[in-house]
């Protein structure tokens, strides 16, 4: 079991640092798998949890409804800033359709249970998206063909989470450095700063 906690920079900090939020692909968007870390998976068998896990998802824009079952071929894509749960496309193995997006910064923990991978995230975050059958109470559970594949997926996810957390820490340091430089510039440009400098010159000449 691995825990990760991060805080999101608000609009004020983003504006001070001159940073911009990257817009995530919307549900229903096709993405290219080439050059990405991707893992084939499926939804967990319903007898494992004793409930029906079929989930209707409304695709933004076109309004297409996709019904997912435990037999549906899915792809978990792990990117540097987010993970994508996608539906595999039979006609093109290099492309898949996004059905859910979870930013890495809201992922709290991950754990394996045989061939099952459990990903726990902050469901109250505005970027977490709507809760449905595949995301139950802040937990996303996926089933892989083997326990070894599941463990490899978790290891890959953990490496990306560590790298993302370090990047966020570096960004925070940069934000504070920018704030410090702005404060210094404002001080040097003020009349009080000039008065202090004049007083220091007078003191040296005395």
N, C-alpha and C positions, 0 to 999 in steps of 0.2 A: 504494500500500500504506500503510495507516494502522495504527498501534499504539496500544493503550490498556491501561494496567495499573492496577489498583486492589486494595486489600486490604479484606477484610470485617471489620467490627467484631465482636468476640466477645461472648458473653453478659454479661460483666462490664461492658464499656463501654456496652452497650445499657442495662443496668440503672442504671448511674450517670447516664446522660443522660436516663433516663426515656423511652427510645425503644422501639418495638415493631416486630417484623418483620411485614410484610404477607404474608399467605398468598396464594400464587399459585394461579390456577385450575388444577384438576387436568386431566389428559389425559382427553378425552371431554366436557369442559364446553363448552357453547355460549356464545359471546360476541357482543356486538353491535358491528358495525363502524362504526356511525354516530358521528361525532366523533373517529374514530381515523385514524391514518396507516396505510393498508393498500395493498398492492401485489399484484396477481395474478401468480402464477408457477407453475412446474412443477418436477419433478425433472429433473436433467440426463439427456440421452439416454445410454443405456448404452454405445453404441458410442464415446462420447467418452472413457470411462474403461476400456473393455474389460472390464466386469464387470456382473453383474446387480445392479441397484440396487433391485429390488423389496423392500419391507420390510413385515413383519407387525408390527403394533402392537397390543398388548393394552390395551384401554380399561379404566381403573380403574373399579371398582364393578360395572358390568354385565358385564364380561368380553367385550365385543364385539370381534371381530377385524376390523381394517381392512387390506386389502391395497392398498398404494399402488404405482402404476406411473408411468412418465414421462408418461402421458397424463392423469393425475389433476389436476384443477383445485385448486390450492393458493392460499393467501393468506398473505403475510407481514405481520404486524401489528407496528408499531413503537410501543411505549408508552414513557412517561418512564423506567421502571425495568426493562423486560424486552421481549423480542421473542417473538411467538407464531407458530408455524408451524401453520396451520389448514387444514382441508379445507373447500372451498367447498360451500355447500348450494344445490342447484338450486331448491328450493322457496321459498327466501328469500335474496335477494342481500345483505340487510343483516346476516345472521347466518352464523357459521361454527363448525366444531367444532375445538377445540384438540387437536392431536396432538403438540405439543412446546412447551416453554417454556425459554427461555435468558435468564437475568438479564443485564442490560447489564454489570454489574460483573465478570463472568467473561469477557467478550469481549476478546480480545487484539488482533486485527487483522482488517481486511477489505480485499478486493481484487476488482477486476473483470477479467474475461477475455472480452471481447466481450459476449455476452448472459448470461454466467455471473457470479454473485456468490458469492464464497468468504468465509465468516465463520469465523474461527478463534477458539476459546474454550478455556478451561481445563477439559479433560475430567476432571481429577482432583477438581474441586470437587464437593461432595456434592449441590449443587443443579443440576448439569449434566444429571442424568437418565441413563438407560441408553443405552449406545451401540448403534446399529443401522445399517441400510443407509443411511439418510438423514443420519446423523451418524457419519462415519468418522474415527476417531482425532482427535477434537477439531475436525473441520472440517465445516461445513454448507454445501453447495453447492446453489444454486437457479438455475433457468433462467427468463429473462424473454423476452417476445416480441420485444423490441428491445434493442439495446445502450444506447440512450438511456434507456429505462426502467430498465435495470440501473444505469446511472450515477446516475440520480435517486434510486433506492432507497439506494444506497451513501451519497450525499450526505445524505439524510435520516437514515440510521443514524448517520453521523458527528456530525451536529448533536446528536442525542439523546445520544450517548456523551459529547460534550464537556460538555453541560448536566448530565448525570448525574454526571460526575466533579467538576464545580464544586460541585454540591449536596453531594456526599459530603465535599468539602474543608470546606465551610461547616459541615456537621454535625460534623466532627472538631473544628473550632475551638470550636463550641458545647459539645462534650463536655469539652474542656480547660477552658473557662471555668467550666462547672458543677463540675468537679473542683476548680478553684482556689477557687471560692466555698465549696464544702464544706470544704476544708482551712482556709480563713480562719475559718469559723464554728466549726469544731471547736477551733481554736487559741484563739479568743476566749473559748470556753466552758470552757477547761481552767483548772486551778488555777495552772499555770505562767504562763499569760498574765496572770492576776490578780497574781501575784507580781512579774512584770516591770513591770506598770503601777504597782504600789505603790512599787517601787524608783525608778521614774522620777519619781513625785510627790515622794518623799523627796529626790531629787537636786535637783529644782527649788526646793524649800523651803530647801535648805542654803545 
